[in-house]
Amino acid sequence: MAEGRQHRTEHTLVVAAPPGVLYQLVADVTCWPAVFGPSVHVHHLERGERTERFRIWALVGGEVSSWVSRRTLDPVGLRITFRQEHSRPPIASMGGEWLFRALPGDRTEIVLRHDFTAVDDQEETVRWITGALDRNSPEELGALARTAESGHPVDDVVFSFTDTVRLAADVASAYDFVYRADRWADLLPHVSRVRLREATPGVQELEMDTVTADGSAHTTSSVRICEKGQWIAYKQRRTPRLLLGHSGLWTFVDEPGGSSVTARHTVVIDPSAVSEVLGTGTTLDDARAYVRDALGRNSRATLASAAGTTDAPAAR
């Protein structure tokens, strides 16, 4: 199979936010699954001050695809370049760049460019790749605008937190409990319904109904990436009203006499939903505390059941 001509796409958007703020959102790929709709999980392989290499899982044409990318970061020039190491068919090669151009009035023009070649360079294949870029790129630009234009500092809207729990169970047992989410409705008090599908090994679609401590009911839909015995990452495709985005990562580590499990959450709060969900007069700080408590409580309850106890172990 031969590579054909190089094709290029360019997508732009003017955002009412300073270029440095937008640059930092794109530079930190760990928050991408919460900020960007297509991104599911990012796992760093190498990480330096100006260069990095990572594997990313993302929704492309409705299906989960993964590849390894290298990036070069230029915070002075406000430019980020990227290149896939080994693209997956029907893409033969792909790379591109992000540019952030300062405009008057603390506005920024974001430019997202892609260049690619297609396997065998068939017209239908090129059209499919271009169509995927034409869907995903504007969605990513829109997500940046929505996050940066919220009227609050980005670090107050996008944030992460972790809970680590020590279990007597070994890593295999702890991992299996989280992996077998199809059993959660029978084992977890905050889960009332679960539908789990795994058409591709290690890639799961999970839908469940949960109840928070205040009695609020939520239906969530997630994509999960499972690295056997090591970690399970997930990205919520359907989030509660208070959140614009939510991704998470369970990691499992051997310890003498048992294991430790860390539940990490990254969220994007929707400031416009705070008073609607939490009541008149509530603030973004109230929303941050509410989300931290609700998600952390559910994670600890999950691990408490994995340990075979009724009370959540103390987190550290």
N, C-alpha and C positions, 0 to 999 in steps of 0.2 A: 504494500500500500504506500503510495507516494503522497507527500505533502504538496499542496497546490499553492495558489496565490495567497498573499497576505491580505487580510481584510481588516478594516478598521471601523470602530464605532466611537462616537463621542456623545456624552450626555452632560448637560450643564444645568445648574440651578443657582439662583441668587437667593441667599439666606440672610435674614436680619440678625446676624451674629458676627463677632470678630473672627478673622481667619485663624488665629491661634487656638481658639476654643474648638473650632471644627477640625482643625488639624489633629489635636489631641484625641478627639473622639475616634478618628480613623486610625491614628497611630497605635492605640491600645486595642489590639485584636481580641483581648480577653473579654471585652464587653460586647463584641459584635453579636453573639447569639441573642443577647437581650435587646440590643438596639436595632439590628437589621433583621427584617423578616426572613430572608432566604437562609441566613447563617444558622447552623445547628450547634456546632462545637468547633473549638480551635484547640489544638494540642501542640505546644511548642516543642521543637526538636533542638533548636539552637537559638540563643538569644544574646545579642551584643548591644552596645550602645547605639549603633547606627544601622546594624543589619540583623536580620532574624530569619529563621527558617521554621515553618510550622506545617502541620497537616490540618486541613480544614474540611469539615463536612458541611454541605449546603444543599438546599433544595434547588434542583435545576430541572425545569420542565415537570415539576410535581414529584420528582423522585430524588432520593438522597444520593448525592455523588460526593466523592472525596478526592483530594489531590494534595500534593506537597508544593508549597510556594516559598520563594525567597523574596524578601523585601529589603529595600534600602530607604532609610528614613533621613530626610533633610529638614530639620526643624527651622533652620535659618531661611532656606529657600521656600519653605512651606510646600514641599513636594515629596511624594511617596511613590516609588516605583516598585513593581511586582512582576514576577515571572514564575509560571508553573514549571516545576522540574520535569515531570512526566505527565502530560495531559492524558485524559481518558477519552477514548473514542465516543462520539464522532469528532472530538476536538483533537487535532494533531499537535498544536502548540498554542499557548496563550500568554499574554503579558499585558502590561499597561501602566498607567500612572494616575495618581490623584494630584490635582493642583488646586491651590487655594489663593485666589486673587483678591486682594483688599480693594474695597470700593468705598466711596464716601458714605458717611453716616454709620460707621461700624457694620457695614454689610460686606458680604463675601460672595464672589462667584466661585462655586465649586465646579471643577471640570474633572470628569471621570472618563478616561480613555482606555479602550481595549484594542489590542491587535491580536489576530488569530489566524491560524491556518486550519483547514478542515481535512479530515481523512478522505483521500481521493478527490477532494475539491468538487464534489457533486453539488449542483445548484440547490437541491432540496436540503442537503446537509448544511450548507452555508446559511440558508434561510432559517433552518431550525436553530442554529447557534446564534444568529443575529436576533432572532425572536426572543430567545432566552435572555440575552443581554438587554434587549429593549424592554423586557418586563422587569428584570431584577435591578438594573441600574437606576431607573427613576424611583423605584421603591426604596432603594438604599439612600438616594439623595433626599427623598421626602422624609425618611426616618431621621436623618441628620437634622433637617430643618425643624421637625416636630420636637426633637429633644433640645436643640439649642435655642429655640424661640419660645420656650415655655415661660419665660419671665423670671426664672430662678437660675442660680449658678448650676452648671451641669453636674458638678460633684454632689449637689444636694438632691438631684433628680435620679442620677445613675449611681448606684452604690452596690457594694458586695459585703457579705458577712458569712461567717462560718461557725459551725458547731462541731466539735470533735467529741466522740463518745468512745470510751473503753469498754469492750465486750469480752466476756469469757469465751464466747464462740470463736472458732478459728475463722480465717479469712474466707475459706470456701463456703462455709455456712452463712456468714454475714453477707457475702456477695450474692449467694443464691436467694436469700430472702428478698433483697432489693430487686434482683433480676426477675424473680417470679412474682411480678406485680399482679398477675391474674388472680392470686390468692388473697390480695389485700382486703377485699370487701369482707371476708370472713375473719380476718386477723387484726385489722386496724379499726379502732373505734371512730376515727374521723373520716373513714372511707365507706360509702354506702353502695357504690356500684363501680365496676371496672370492666373495661373491654380492652383486651390486649391482642395485638396482631404482630407477628414476626415473619413476614414473607421472605425477607433476606436475612440470613444469619447475622446476628449482632445489631440489626436495625429494627427497632420496635416502634409501633404506633400505639399510644396509650391514651385512653379516654377514661376519666373517672369523675364521680361526684363526691365532693368532700364537704365537711361541715367544720367551721372554725369555732373557737371557744365561745364566741358571742352568739352562736346559733346560725350564722349566715351560711347559706348553702351556695356552692360554686360547682360548675361543670368545667373541667379543664381538659384540653387535648394537647398531647405532647408527642414529640419525636425523641426517641432515646437511642444513643449509640453505646454499645456494650463491649468493653474490652475485658475479656473473661478473667476474673479473679483480681483485676486491678482497679478499674473504674467504670462508672456508668454516668454518662453525660445526658442531659435532656434539655430540650427547648420547648417551652409551651407555645403552641400555635393558637390556642384559645385561652385567654387570660381573664382573670376577674376584672371588673370595671375599673378598679383603682390602678391597675398596671397597664402600661403600654407594652412592656416586655418583661419576660422572666426566663432565665436559664439557670441550670444547676449542674452540679457535679458531685457524685458520690465517689470517694476514694477509699481504698481498703489496704491496710498495712498490717503485716505480721508483727506481733509483739509477744514477749514471753508470757505464756499462759493464756493467750487469746489473740485479740486483734484490736485495732482502733479504726474507726470509720469517721471520716470527715464529710459533712454535708455543707457544700458551698452554694450560696444563692447570689445571683446578680439580677438586679431588678431595675426597671425604668418606671418611675411613678408618673402618673398623669395628674399634674396639679389641678387641672380643670375638674377632676372628679372627686377631689378631696371632700368638699363640703357636701356633695351629693351622697357620698358613701358613708362618711363619718359624722356628718351633721354640721349645721351652721356654726360658724365660729372656729372650726378646727383648722389647723395649719399644716403646712408641709412637714414640719417636725413631728406633729401628731401622726401623720400618715407614715413617715419613716418608722416610728416606734411601733405602730400597729402592724405594718408589714413584717418588720423584724421579729416581732413576737409571734405572729400567726404562722409564718413559714418556719421559723425555728422550732416552734412547739410541735408542728406536724412532723418535721424531720426527726426530732427527738422521740416522738411517740412511735414512729416507724422503727427506730433502732431499739426502743424499749421492748417492742414486740419481738424483734429479732433476738433479743437477749432472753426472751421468755419471762419478762417481768411485766407488772401492771403499772409501775411508776417509771417515768422517764429517768434514765441515769443522768447524773450531773454532767453538764457539758463543760468543756474547758477551752 
